[in-house]
Amino acid sequence: MKHLTFTTFTLSTLALAALAGCGDDENYTADAARTIDAATANPDAPGQPAKPALGAQVDRMGRPAVNTAANHTFDPDATATQAAKNAWNTAADPTTWGAMFAAEVRANLAIYDSLDTVCGNQLVAGGAGPTRYSTLAGVLADDRLWVNTGSGTCATYLGVEANFLGITNTDCGGRAPSYDVIERTYSVLAAGTLTGIDDTITVEHNPASPVNFPFLSAPE
């Protein structure tokens, strides 16, 4: 684009020089040159190529592992399971997510609640019955990363969701590469806390630059 702009300006200048030397229009000024150059450098000016149209959605920036762990995860039909996960990723209207996925998430939450052999201690689990896991299922079905932009503290994955569910904190939430999101997820689903379940896997990230994209450590 820089080359195109320079070339356009050069050609415009040469054309003006020719007109000034051979023509009789002495009112043709530098303002006209600037007008021509500005028009040709503007990507939205008439005659420029149209902006490309976005295609169909194929994924969304959701919470790690929710689709993987809570959406048709234990179905025996692998083809049907993959189709269900694709449907989750391509669902573009957030207002429909609860109706589409909450019931499926609720059924799977019951399995994860049993991991510590204590049923009913999952985060915000209700009394025994078909609606025990409905509250958390509704939150997880609304699968997107939530960030509290009014907070100056960012250290807790699921911080915004935890605050919404009654675990009071002022964390901004979101997800940083340094967060052990799987341990946090297992803790919430199995023990009803934000910590406590250790998956024994160490999170690898660049400690010198934990917030700078693209979050890559130096090559070894």
ZINOR-V249420 format. One record per pair of residues at least 24 apart in sequence whose C-alpha atoms are under 8 Angstrom apart, sorted by sequence separation. I is the first residue (numbers start at 1). J is the second residue. D is the distance in whole Angstrom. If there is no record, write none. Layout:
# ZINOR-V249420
i:I j:J d:D
i:I j:J d:D
This chain:
# ZINOR-V249420
i:12 j:36 d:8
i:109 j:133 d:7
i:148 j:172 d:4
i:155 j:179 d:8
i:157 j:181 d:7
i:179 j:203 d:8
i:12 j:37 d:7
i:147 j:172 d:5
i:148 j:173 d:6
i:178 j:203 d:7
i:147 j:173 d:5
i:148 j:174 d:8
i:178 j:204 d:7
i:106 j:133 d:5
i:146 j:173 d:6
i:147 j:174 d:5
i:157 j:184 d:7
i:178 j:205 d:6
i:9 j:37 d:6
i:58 j:86 d:8
i:106 j:134 d:6
i:109 j:137 d:7
i:146 j:174 d:6
i:177 j:205 d:6
i:8 j:37 d:7
i:60 j:89 d:6
i:145 j:174 d:6
i:59 j:89 d:4
i:60 j:90 d:7
i:71 j:101 d:8
i:106 j:136 d:8
i:145 j:175 d:7
i:58 j:89 d:6
i:59 j:90 d:6
i:103 j:134 d:8
i:106 j:137 d:5
i:5 j:37 d:8
i:8 j:40 d:7
i:57 j:89 d:8
i:58 j:90 d:5
i:72 j:104 d:7
i:102 j:134 d:8
i:105 j:137 d:5
i:178 j:210 d:7
i:57 j:90 d:5
i:71 j:104 d:6
i:177 j:210 d:7
i:56 j:90 d:8
i:57 j:91 d:8
i:70 j:104 d:7
i:71 j:105 d:6
i:103 j:137 d:7
i:176 j:210 d:7
i:177 j:211 d:8
i:5 j:40 d:8
i:57 j:92 d:7
i:70 j:105 d:5
i:73 j:108 d:8
i:102 j:137 d:5
i:105 j:140 d:8
i:176 j:211 d:7
i:5 j:41 d:6
i:72 j:108 d:8
i:102 j:138 d:5
i:105 j:141 d:7
i:71 j:108 d:7
i:70 j:108 d:5
i:102 j:140 d:8
i:177 j:215 d:7
i:69 j:108 d:8
i:70 j:109 d:7
i:102 j:141 d:5
i:98 j:138 d:6
i:101 j:141 d:6
i:124 j:165 d:7
i:98 j:141 d:6
i:97 j:141 d:6
i:98 j:142 d:6
i:97 j:142 d:6
i:94 j:142 d:7
i:123 j:188 d:6
i:122 j:188 d:6
i:123 j:189 d:6
i:122 j:189 d:5
i:122 j:190 d:6
i:123 j:191 d:7
i:124 j:192 d:7
i:121 j:190 d:7
i:122 j:191 d:5
i:123 j:192 d:4
i:121 j:191 d:6
i:122 j:192 d:4
i:123 j:193 d:7
i:121 j:192 d:6
i:122 j:193 d:8
i:66 j:140 d:7
i:112 j:186 d:8
i:116 j:190 d:6
i:115 j:190 d:6
i:116 j:191 d:7
i:113 j:189 d:6
i:114 j:190 d:7
i:66 j:143 d:7
i:112 j:189 d:6
i:113 j:190 d:5
i:112 j:190 d:6
i:113 j:191 d:7
i:63 j:143 d:6
i:109 j:189 d:7
i:62 j:143 d:5
i:63 j:144 d:6
i:62 j:144 d:4
i:63 j:145 d:6
i:61 j:144 d:6
i:62 j:145 d:6
i:60 j:144 d:8
i:61 j:145 d:7
i:64 j:181 d:7
i:65 j:182 d:8
i:64 j:182 d:8
